[in-house]
C-alpha cells in the first residue's frame, strides 16, 4: 500500500505506469521483502489475444471481443457480434447469449478461446471489477488540482458508442437542467429569459425536463434568488482563472454535484444564452450521453496538442468528441466522475502556452471533451440539439436556440456579418443591463431562426415581472 501511494504521488512514476501502477507497486513491495515468484505462463490467458486454452488455468476476460459476421476480429471498433463485460455495468448478462458467428475459429486470431464460448453459452452471471483512482473530496480547489495531477482517472470505460444508436425507452426519464452563471447584469438577463422558456417548454407534451438550478459561482446570493432556483458556489481563488472566467464552470459543477441533492438521474448542462424553442425529451441513452457537435472543435486536427492531455495508451484521438460541455445530457453518476477531471484538464490546458494560444476561448470546451475521453465516455452527437443564428436558418425540430453570434442585416434582409447592420441583434449590445422590451423585428427576408429568436426574447421580456430591474 505504501509503495502504491508513493508511486501515485510521484508525477513521473504516475505518468509512466498509468493504470498498471498498482501492479508495479506489488512487484516492488515483494522485492523489498526479498520475495521472488515462480513465473507460470500457464496460470492465465486473456482472450481475444491468447488463442488456445491448452492446460491454462484461469481466463481473464478484461478485453472486449468484437467480431464481424465473417468471424474477423474488429478490436477497437464495436463488432456485429461482441462480448464485453462493460456491456453489463448495471447488472448481469442474460442467459443464453448468442454464440459467435461462423468463421471465428478460422479467423485471423486462429480460433476463439473455447472457455469464452462456454461462458457465452451458459450465460452465467459474474462479477466484474474496476480499476479506479480514489479522489479524496476536499473543499480546497488546490487539493482537487493536485489529487489527480495528471488529470487522469482509470477505470473500466463505458461501452463505445455506435454511430447512430437508437434504443427504445420504456418510460419517461426526466433530466435536471443546470446552468452556471455570474451575478453580472449581462448574465442575469440571459438567465431570466432562459428560465422563462424552460418553464413554458417543461409543460409541453413530449418534454422530459425535470428540475432547474442556476449555479451561481459569484460566491454570494443576488437579487434573482427568489425568481430562479439557485445554488451559490465559490468562484476560483483570485487570479486562478487567468482572466478566463469560463474556468469557473467546471469548478462550479464540481461543487454543485458535491453539495446538492439532485432527484433526477440525468442532467442537462445548459448556458444562459440558450432558449428552449421546442420541448426536449431525454436524448441520452443509458450510459451514452447526448451532445451537440461543434464545427470548430476539431480534436483530430489538433492531435499534437490533444496528445499532451490524452496519451496514446488511451486510444486514438478520434475518441475525443467534437463537443463542449453544453448542451449535454448525461447521467449524474458519470458527470460526478468526469467533472473533477474536466476541471484539472482545463487548468492544465490554461497553464500550457501552446494550448492556451491554440484553443483560446474554446479551451474549456476541449477540456470537457478530453476529460470525457479519459473516462472512456463518448457521446451521441445530435445536430438537432441546437441551432445557432444567423448561420442556422430554420428551426425545424431543433430544441435550443444558442444566440452567441451577432445577427446583422441590411434593410433588404441581407446578412452583413462582420459589419454592424442597419438592423441588428447582438447580446453584447446589452453588457450593462437588459435589452428593452419590444425589440424591433428584423426586416423582410431575414431567416426564420433570427425572427423566432427576437419573437421569443420579446415574449419573455413582456411577461417577466420587473424586467428592467438589473
C-alpha positions in Angstrom: 0.0 0.0 0.0 2.8 2.4 0.9 4.6 1.9 -2.4 1.3 2.4 -4.3 0.7 5.7 -2.5 4.3 6.9 -3.1 4.2 6.0 -6.8 0.9 7.8 -7.2 2.3 10.9 -5.5 5.3 11.0 -7.9 4.2 12.7 -11.2 6.9 10.9 -13.3 6.0 7.5 -12.0 2.3 8.1 -12.3 2.7 9.2 -15.9 4.9 6.3 -16.8 3.0 3.5 -15.2 -0.6 4.8 -15.6 -3.3 2.2 -14.8 -0.8 -0.5 -14.1 0.9 1.5 -11.3 -0.6 -0.7 -8.5 0.8 -3.8 -10.3 4.3 -2.4 -10.3 3.8 -1.4 -6.6 3.1 -5.0 -5.7 6.2 -6.3 -7.6 8.4 -3.7 -5.9 6.9 -4.4 -2.4 7.6 -8.1 -2.9 11.2 -7.4 -3.9 11.7 -5.2 -0.8 10.8 -8.2 1.3 13.2 -10.4 -0.6 10.4 -12.4 -2.2 10.5 -13.8 -5.7 7.8 -15.6 -7.6 7.6 -18.7 -9.8 6.5 -17.3 -13.1 3.9 -19.5 -14.7 2.7 -18.5 -18.1 0.1 -21.2 -18.0 -1.6 -19.5 -15.0 -3.8 -17.4 -17.1 -5.0 -16.5 -20.7 -6.6 -13.3 -22.0 -8.9 -13.5 -25.0 -9.0 -12.5 -27.7 -5.2 -12.2 -27.8 -4.5 -15.7 -26.3 -5.8 -18.2 -28.8 -5.7 -21.6 -27.1 -6.7 -22.9 -23.7 -4.3 -25.8 -23.5 -3.6 -26.5 -19.9 -4.0 -22.9 -18.7 -6.0 -22.5 -15.5 -7.7 -19.0 -15.5 -9.3 -17.0 -18.2 -9.2 -13.2 -17.7 -11.9 -11.5 -19.7 -10.7 -7.9 -19.3 -10.6 -7.2 -23.1 -13.6 -6.9 -25.3 -14.1 -9.5 -28.0 -15.5 -7.8 -31.2 -16.0 -9.7 -34.5 -17.8 -9.0 -37.7 -20.1 -11.6 -39.1 -17.3 -13.1 -41.2 -15.6 -14.0 -37.9 -12.9 -11.3 -38.3 -11.7 -9.5 -35.2 -12.6 -5.8 -35.1 -10.9 -4.8 -31.9 -11.2 -1.1 -31.1 -14.5 -1.0 -33.1 -17.8 -2.4 -31.9 -18.3 -5.7 -33.7 -21.5 -7.0 -35.2 -21.0 -9.7 -32.6 -19.4 -8.8 -29.3 -18.8 -9.9 -25.8 -17.6 -7.3 -23.4 -18.1 -7.3 -19.6 -18.6 -3.5 -19.8 -21.9 -4.1 -21.6 -23.3 -5.3 -18.3 -22.3 -2.5 -15.9 -25.7 -2.3 -14.3 -26.5 -6.0 -14.0 -25.7 -9.5 -15.0 -25.8 -10.7 -18.6 -28.9 -12.6 -19.7 -28.8 -16.4 -20.0 -28.2 -17.9 -23.4 -26.2 -15.1 -25.1 -25.8 -15.5 -28.8 -22.9 -17.6 -30.0 -20.1 -16.1 -32.1 -20.7 -16.1 -35.9 -19.4 -18.9 -38.1 -15.8 -18.5 -39.1 -14.5 -17.1 -35.9 -12.5 -20.3 -35.4 -10.8 -19.8 -38.8 -10.3 -16.1 -38.4 -7.0 -14.1 -38.2 -6.9 -15.0 -34.5 -6.8 -18.7 -35.2 -9.9 -19.6 -33.2 -11.9 -18.2 -30.4 -11.0 -19.4 -26.9 -13.2 -22.3 -26.1 -13.7 -21.2 -22.5 -15.1 -17.9 -23.8 -17.7 -19.9 -25.8 -18.6 -21.9 -22.7 -19.2 -18.7 -20.8 -21.3 -17.3 -23.6 -23.3 -20.4 -24.0 -24.0 -20.8 -20.3 -24.7 -17.1 -19.8 -23.7 -17.2 -16.1 -23.9 -14.0 -14.1 -20.5 -13.0 -13.0 -18.7 -10.2 -11.1 -16.6 -7.6 -12.8 -14.1 -5.2 -11.2 -13.0 -1.7 -11.9 -9.6 -0.1 -11.6 -10.2 3.3 -10.1 -8.2 6.2 -8.7 -9.6 7.4 -5.4 -10.1 11.1 -5.2 -10.2 12.5 -1.7 -13.1 15.0 -1.7 -11.9 18.3 -0.2 -13.3 21.8 -0.4 -9.9 23.3 -1.4 -9.7 23.8 -5.2 -5.9 23.4 -5.0 -6.3 19.9 -3.4 -8.7 19.0 -6.3 -6.0 20.0 -8.7 -3.2 18.0 -7.0 -5.0 14.9 -6.0 -5.0 13.9 -9.7 -2.2 16.0 -11.0 -2.2 14.3 -14.4 -5.9 14.9 -14.9 -6.5 11.1 -15.4 -8.7 8.6 -13.7 -8.5 5.0 -14.6 -11.5 2.7 -14.6 -13.3 0.3 -16.9 -14.7 2.6 -19.6 -18.3 2.9 -20.8 -19.1 0.8 -23.8 -18.2 2.5 -27.0 -21.0 4.3 -28.9 -22.4 3.1 -32.2 -22.6 5.8 -34.8 -26.4 6.2 -34.8 -27.6 4.4 -31.7 -31.3 4.1 -31.2 -32.7 2.5 -28.1 -36.3 2.3 -27.3 -37.2 3.8 -24.0 -40.0 2.3 -21.8 -40.9 5.3 -19.8 -40.1 9.0 -19.0 -36.5 9.7 -18.0 -36.6 13.3 -16.5 -33.4 15.3 -16.5 -32.3 18.2 -14.3 -31.5 21.5 -16.1 -28.4 23.2 -14.8 -26.5 26.2 -15.9 -23.6 28.2 -14.5 -23.9 31.9 -14.2 -22.4 35.0 -12.6 -24.0 38.0 -10.9 -23.2 40.4 -13.7 -26.2 42.1 -15.4 -25.3 40.6 -18.7 -25.6 37.1 -17.2 -28.7 37.9 -15.2 -31.0 39.0 -18.1 -30.0 36.0 -20.2 -30.8 33.6 -17.3 -34.2 35.2 -16.8 -35.1 34.7 -20.4 -33.8 31.1 -20.4 -35.7 30.2 -17.2 -38.9 31.7 -18.7 -38.8 29.4 -21.7 -37.7 26.5 -19.6 -40.9 26.8 -17.6 -43.1 27.1 -20.7 -41.5 24.1 -22.5 -41.4 21.9 -19.5 -45.2 21.8 -19.5 -45.5 20.8 -23.2 -46.2 17.3 -24.4 -43.0 15.3 -25.0 -41.0 17.2 -22.5 -38.9 15.3 -20.0 -37.5 18.3 -18.3 -37.2 18.0 -14.5 -36.0 20.5 -12.0 -33.8 23.5 -12.7 -30.8 25.0 -11.0 -28.8 28.2 -11.7 -25.3 27.5 -10.3 -24.2 31.0 -9.3 -20.4 31.0 -9.0 -20.0 34.5 -7.6 -19.8 33.3 -4.0 -22.7 35.5 -2.8 -26.5 35.5 -3.3 -28.0 38.0 -5.7 -31.5 39.5 -6.4 -32.7 36.6 -8.6 -32.6 34.0 -5.8 -36.4 34.2 -5.4 -37.1 34.2 -9.1 -34.9 31.3 -10.3 -33.9 28.2 -8.3 -30.3 28.9 -7.4 -27.4 27.4 -5.5 -24.4 29.6 -4.6 -20.9 28.2 -5.0 -17.5 29.7 -4.7 -15.5 31.2 -7.6 -12.0 30.1 -8.2 -9.5 31.9 -5.9 -8.5 35.3 -7.2 -6.2 35.2 -10.2 -6.6 31.4 -10.7 -8.9 31.9 -13.7 -6.1 34.0 -15.5 -8.8 36.3 -16.8 -10.7 33.4 -18.4 -13.9 33.4 -16.4 -15.2 30.2 -18.1 -12.7 28.2 -16.0 -15.2 28.7 -13.1 -17.7 26.5 -14.9 -16.1 23.0 -14.2 -15.3 24.1 -10.6 -18.9 25.2 -10.2 -20.2 21.9 -11.3 -17.8 20.0 -9.0 -19.1 22.0 -6.0 -22.8 21.7 -7.0 -22.6 17.9 -7.5 -21.0 17.6 -4.1 -23.4 19.7 -2.1 -26.8 19.5 -3.9 -29.5 16.8 -3.7 -30.5 16.1 -7.3 -33.5 13.9 -7.7 -33.2 13.2 -11.4 -30.8 10.6 -12.7 -29.8 12.8 -15.7 -28.5 16.3 -16.0 -28.7 18.8 -18.9 -25.8 21.2 -18.8 -27.0 24.4 -20.4 -25.9 28.1 -20.7 -27.6 31.4 -20.1 -27.8 32.2 -23.8 -29.9 29.2 -24.5 -33.6 29.4 -25.4 -35.7 26.3 -25.4 -37.5 26.6 -28.7 -39.1 23.1 -28.5 -39.8 20.7 -25.6 -36.9 18.4 -25.0 -37.1 14.7 -24.3 -34.1 12.9 -22.8 -31.7 12.4 -25.7 -29.3 10.3 -23.7 -29.5 6.5 -23.7 -28.3 4.8 -20.6 -24.6 5.3 -20.2 -24.4 7.2 -23.6 -24.7 11.0 -23.1 -26.0 13.2 -25.8 -24.2 16.3 -27.0 -24.1 18.9 -29.8 -21.2 18.6 -32.3 -19.5 22.0 -32.8 -17.9 22.5 -36.2 -15.0 24.4 -34.7 -14.0 21.7 -32.1 -11.6 19.6 -34.1 -9.5 17.2 -32.0 -8.0 15.3 -34.9 -6.7 18.4 -36.5 -5.1 19.4 -33.2 -3.7 15.9 -32.4 -0.3 17.2 -31.3 -1.9 19.4 -28.6 -4.5 16.8 -27.6 -1.9 14.2 -27.0 -0.4 16.4 -24.2 -3.6 15.6 -22.2 -4.8 12.4 -23.9 -1.9 10.0 -24.1 -1.7 7.3 -26.8 -2.4 4.5 -24.4 -5.9 5.8 -24.0 -6.6 5.2 -27.7 -6.9 7.2 -31.0 -7.6 11.0 -30.9 -10.9 10.3 -32.7 -12.2 9.1 -29.3 -12.3 12.8 -28.3 -15.7 14.0 -29.3 -16.1 17.4 -31.2 -18.1 18.9 -28.3 -18.2 21.2 -25.3 -19.9 20.6 -22.0 -23.0 22.3 -23.2 -25.5 21.3 -24.3 -25.0 17.8 -22.9 -27.5 15.4 -21.3 -25.6 13.0 -19.1 -26.2 10.6 -16.3 -25.5 12.2 -13.0 -23.0 9.5 -11.8 -21.0 9.9 -15.0 -20.8 13.6 -14.6 -19.7 13.2 -11.0 -16.7 11.2 -12.3 -15.9 13.5 -15.3 -16.3 16.9 -13.6 -13.1 16.8 -11.4 -11.0 15.7 -14.4 -12.7 18.3 -16.6 -11.5 20.9 -14.1 -8.0 19.5 -13.9 -7.6 19.3 -17.6 -8.9 22.9 -18.0 -6.3 24.2 -15.6 -3.5 22.3 -17.2 -4.5 23.5 -20.7 -4.6 27.1 -19.5 -1.2 26.6 -17.9 0.3 25.4 -21.3 1.0 28.4 -23.5 0.8 26.5 -26.8 -2.6 25.0 -25.8 -3.9 28.3 -24.5 -3.0 30.1 -27.7 -4.4 27.4 -30.0 -7.7 26.8 -28.2 -8.4 30.4 -26.9 -11.9 30.9 -25.8 -13.0 27.3 -26.5 -10.3 25.9 -24.3 -12.7 24.8 -21.6 -14.8 23.0 -24.3 -11.8 21.0 -25.4 -11.1 20.2 -21.8 -14.6 18.7 -21.3 -14.2 16.6 -24.5 -10.8 15.3 -23.4 -11.9 14.6 -19.8 -14.8 12.6 -21.1 -12.5 10.6 -23.4 -10.1 10.0 -20.5 -13.0 8.2 -18.7 -13.9 6.2 -21.8 -17.1 8.2 -22.3 -18.3 9.0 -25.8 -21.4 11.0 -26.7 -24.3 10.5 -29.1 -23.8 13.5 -31.4 -27.1 15.3 -32.0 -27.1 18.0 -34.6 -30.7 18.7 -33.9 -29.9 19.5 -30.2 -29.2 23.2 -31.0 -29.2 25.9 -33.7 -27.1 29.0 -33.9 -28.4 32.0 -35.7 -27.6 33.6 -38.1 -25.8 30.5 -39.6 -28.6 28.0 -39.0 -31.6 29.3 -40.9 -34.5 27.1 -39.9 -36.0 25.9 -36.6 -37.4 22.6 -37.7 -37.4 20.1 -34.8 -34.3 21.5 -33.1 -34.5 22.1 -29.4 -32.3 25.0 -28.3 -31.5 28.4 -29.9 -28.0 29.5 -29.0 -27.7 33.2 -29.6 -23.9 33.6 -29.2 -23.4 35.2 -32.6 -24.3 38.8 -33.6 -27.1 39.0 -36.2 -26.5 41.9 -38.6 -28.7 42.6 -41.6 -29.3 45.5 -44.0 -32.9 46.5 -44.7 -33.0 44.2 -47.7 -32.7 41.3 -45.3 -29.1 40.5 -46.4 -26.6 39.3 -43.8 -23.8 41.8 -43.2 -21.8 39.7 -40.8 -18.6 41.4 -39.6 -20.2 44.8 -40.2 -22.8 46.4 -38.0 -26.1 46.1 -39.8 -28.9 48.6 -40.2 -30.9 46.0 -38.2 -29.0 44.0 -35.5 -29.5 41.8 -32.5 -26.3 41.0 -30.5 -26.4 40.0 -26.9 -23.2 42.0 -26.4 -25.1 45.2 -27.0 -26.5 44.7 -23.5 -23.5 44.1 -21.4 -24.5 46.6 -18.7 -28.2 45.8 -18.5 -31.2 44.0 -20.1 -32.4 44.7 -23.6 -35.6 46.9 -23.7 -39.0 45.4 -24.2 -40.4 45.1 -27.7 -37.3 45.0 -29.7 -37.9 45.9 -33.4 -38.5 42.9 -35.6 -35.9 42.2 -38.4 -36.7 43.3 -42.0 -38.4 41.0 -44.6 -36.1 38.3 -45.9 -34.3 37.5 -42.7 -34.3 33.8 -41.9 -36.8 32.1 -39.6 -34.2 31.4 -36.9 -33.5 35.1 -36.3 -37.1 36.1 -36.5 -38.0 33.4 -33.9 -35.2 34.4 -31.6 -36.4 38.0 -31.5 -40.0 37.0 -31.0 -39.1 34.7 -28.1 -36.9 37.4 -26.5 -39.8 39.9 -26.8 -42.4 37.5 -25.4 -40.1 36.8 -22.4 -39.4 40.4 -21.6 -43.1 41.3 -21.9 -44.0 38.7 -19.3 -41.2 38.6 -16.8 -42.1 40.9 -13.9 -39.8 43.9 -13.2 -37.9 43.3 -16.4 -35.9 46.5 -16.3 -34.5 45.5 -12.8 -30.9 44.6 -13.0 
